[in-house]
């Protein structure tokens, strides 16, 4: 999907005074994983809340399931794994 692109810090990408467009599937997945439910005004149930999940006693399997469900709610199909404590999302 083409939409407004964000940089690695989630700031708008601007070139010569114009917003840049690009493939946004990867950035959309990152935003969903890193935001909490309630942070999206128009979609209050969107967000996986990864930072909260890793601070609790959730198992890796529970974290993977929760993230997969959150991504699928936005139409993103991905293989979610955790290897050596690192989250991997293959779109």
C-alpha positions as CSV (number, residue, x, y, z in Angstrom):
1,X,0.0,0.0,0.0
2,X,1.3,3.5,-0.9
3,X,0.8,6.2,1.7
4,X,2.7,8.9,3.5
5,X,6.1,7.6,4.6
6,X,7.6,8.0,8.0
7,X,11.3,7.8,8.9
8,X,12.8,5.5,11.5
9,X,11.7,7.8,14.3
10,X,8.1,7.9,13.0
11,X,8.4,11.5,11.8
12,X,6.9,12.5,8.4
13,X,9.4,12.3,5.5
14,X,9.5,15.6,3.7
15,X,11.5,16.4,0.6
16,X,11.5,19.8,-1.1
17,X,8.4,20.8,1.0
18,X,6.4,17.8,-0.1
19,X,5.4,14.7,1.9
20,X,7.0,11.5,0.5
21,X,4.9,8.5,-0.4
22,X,6.0,4.9,-0.2
23,X,5.1,1.4,0.8
24,X,3.8,1.6,4.3
25,X,3.1,-2.0,5.3
26,X,6.2,-2.3,7.4
27,X,5.7,1.1,9.2
28,X,2.1,0.3,9.8
29,X,3.1,-3.0,11.5
30,X,5.6,-1.2,13.6
31,X,3.1,1.4,14.7
32,X,0.5,-1.3,15.6
33,X,3.0,-3.3,17.6
34,X,4.3,-0.3,19.6
35,X,1.1,1.4,20.4
36,X,-1.4,0.7,23.2
37,X,-5.1,0.2,22.8
38,X,-6.8,3.6,23.0
39,X,-4.0,5.5,21.3
40,X,-5.7,5.5,18.0
41,X,-8.6,8.0,18.1
42,X,-10.6,6.5,15.3
43,X,-9.7,2.9,16.1
44,X,-9.5,2.6,19.9
45,X,-9.1,-1.2,19.9
46,X,-6.0,-1.0,17.6
47,X,-2.6,-1.6,19.1
48,X,-0.7,-4.5,20.5
49,X,1.1,-2.8,23.4
50,X,4.4,-4.6,23.1
51,X,6.2,-2.6,25.8
52,X,3.5,-3.4,28.3
53,X,3.4,-7.1,27.4
54,X,7.1,-7.6,27.9
55,X,6.9,-6.1,31.4
56,X,4.3,-8.7,32.5
57,X,4.5,-12.4,32.9
58,X,3.2,-13.2,29.3
59,X,4.8,-16.2,27.7
60,X,6.4,-15.8,24.3
61,X,3.5,-17.8,22.8
62,X,1.0,-15.3,24.3
63,X,3.0,-12.3,23.0
64,X,3.2,-13.8,19.5
65,X,-0.6,-14.5,19.5
66,X,-1.5,-11.1,20.7
67,X,0.7,-9.3,18.1
68,X,-0.6,-11.6,15.3
69,X,-4.2,-10.8,16.2
70,X,-3.5,-7.1,16.4
71,X,-1.8,-7.1,12.9
72,X,-4.6,-9.2,11.4
73,X,-7.2,-6.7,12.7
74,X,-5.6,-4.2,10.3
75,X,-5.4,-6.7,7.4
76,X,-1.7,-7.4,7.8
77,X,-0.7,-11.1,7.4
78,X,2.7,-11.8,9.0
79,X,4.8,-14.6,10.5
80,X,5.6,-13.5,14.1
81,X,8.4,-15.2,15.9
82,X,10.7,-14.6,18.9
83,X,14.3,-15.8,18.6
84,X,16.8,-15.2,21.3
85,X,14.6,-12.6,22.9
86,X,14.1,-10.6,19.7
87,X,10.8,-10.1,18.0
88,X,10.8,-10.9,14.3
89,X,7.9,-10.0,12.0
90,X,8.0,-11.3,8.4
91,X,5.5,-9.5,6.2
